Amino acid sequence: MAQALAEGDVRGVMSPLADDFSGVTWNLDARGARLLLQRELRAREQLRARIFDIEVDLRGESRAVATFQAVLTGGSGLIPETGRWYRVESGWRLDGNDWKLVSAEWEPVAGRR
């Protein structure tokens, strides 16, 4: 997803999102997340994500929770141009052979608000 974001590939960023995705923090569904991403890419075209400190907790055979730190840069509004550091918790579900992102919750750790 981070590579697709750097390439401005909305479809690539969105492909892991489940149809029932919930972006808890900003009350986004999959459509809302896509619209936000498209808006930010049109405004700057330089969105970048650096992801680190990834921890994955498998919950049975078909569920997982991944927590990580992310630094986002290059935005124009909710994602600031100068960058913001977030702590993220994401929920994943195995769908056939693919893991789908079903939920994400994030909080800013540092950066402009």
BELBELJO-V675349 format. One record per run of one state. SS is the DSSP state (hx for helix, st for strand, lp for the rest). FROM is the first residue (numbers start at 0). LEN is the number of residues. If there is no record, write none. Layout:
ss=(SS:SS)
from=(FROM:FROM)
len=(LEN:LEN)
This chain:
ss=(lp:hx:lp:hx:lp:st:hx:lp:st:hx:lp:st:lp:st:lp:st:lp:st:lp)
from=(0:1:6:9:14:16:23:26:27:29:44:47:59:62:73:83:95:97:111)
len=(1:5:3:5:2:7:3:1:2:15:3:12:3:11:10:12:2:14:2)
